[in-house]
Amino acid sequence: MKKNMGNADRVIRVILAVVVVGLYYSGILTGTWAVVLLIIAGIFFLTSLIGYCPLYAPFGLSTCARRHA
């Protein structure tokens, strides 16, 4: 898999995931929405670790910085 996520995209996803987990464990997020958001947060965290977002691929999107030679 070729990386298609830039550093800013990865950092934003990790921050969002941490915020969702924090809101869940503090009791602010509860119920079905909490579970849905935790699943999304997990996906955000995993995709930021590997630097590849499968939803970007079909659309040809990439947030990686382009390097010009």
C-alpha positions as CSV (number, residue, x, y, z in Angstrom):
1,M,0.0,0.0,0.0
2,K,1.3,3.4,-1.0
3,K,0.9,6.0,1.7
4,N,-1.8,8.6,0.8
5,M,-2.0,10.5,4.1
6,G,0.1,13.5,4.9
7,N,1.4,14.3,8.4
8,A,-1.2,17.0,9.1
9,D,-4.0,14.6,8.1
10,R,-2.5,11.9,10.4
11,V,-2.1,14.3,13.4
12,I,-5.7,15.6,13.0
13,R,-7.0,12.0,13.0
14,V,-5.1,11.0,16.1
15,I,-6.3,14.2,17.9
16,L,-9.9,13.4,17.0
17,A,-9.6,9.8,18.1
18,V,-8.1,10.9,21.5
19,V,-10.8,13.5,22.0
20,V,-13.6,10.9,21.3
21,V,-12.0,8.4,23.7
22,G,-11.6,11.0,26.3
23,L,-15.3,12.1,26.0
24,Y,-16.4,8.5,26.2
25,Y,-14.4,7.7,29.3
26,S,-15.5,10.9,31.0
27,G,-19.1,9.9,30.5
28,I,-20.0,12.7,28.1
29,L,-20.5,10.3,25.2
30,T,-22.9,7.5,25.9
31,G,-25.2,5.1,24.2
32,T,-25.2,4.1,20.5
33,W,-23.6,7.3,19.3
34,A,-20.7,6.6,21.7
35,V,-20.1,3.2,20.2
36,V,-20.3,4.5,16.6
37,L,-17.9,7.3,17.4
38,L,-15.5,4.9,19.2
39,I,-15.4,2.7,16.1
40,I,-14.7,5.7,13.9
41,A,-12.0,6.9,16.3
42,G,-10.4,3.4,16.1
43,I,-10.4,3.5,12.4
44,F,-8.9,7.0,12.4
45,F,-6.2,5.9,14.7
46,L,-5.3,2.8,12.7
47,T,-5.3,4.6,9.4
48,S,-3.1,7.3,10.8
49,L,-0.6,4.7,12.1
50,I,-0.2,3.1,8.7
51,G,-0.6,6.3,6.7
52,Y,-3.1,4.9,4.3
53,C,-6.8,5.7,4.0
54,P,-8.8,3.1,2.0
55,L,-11.5,5.7,1.2
56,Y,-9.0,8.0,-0.5
57,A,-7.9,5.4,-3.0
58,P,-11.0,5.0,-5.2
59,F,-11.2,8.8,-5.6
60,G,-7.4,9.2,-6.2
61,L,-7.0,11.5,-3.2
62,S,-3.8,12.0,-1.3
63,T,-2.8,14.5,1.4
64,C,0.9,13.6,1.1
65,A,3.2,16.4,0.2
66,R,4.3,16.2,-3.4
67,R,8.0,16.3,-3.9
68,H,9.3,18.0,-7.0
69,A,12.7,16.9,-8.3
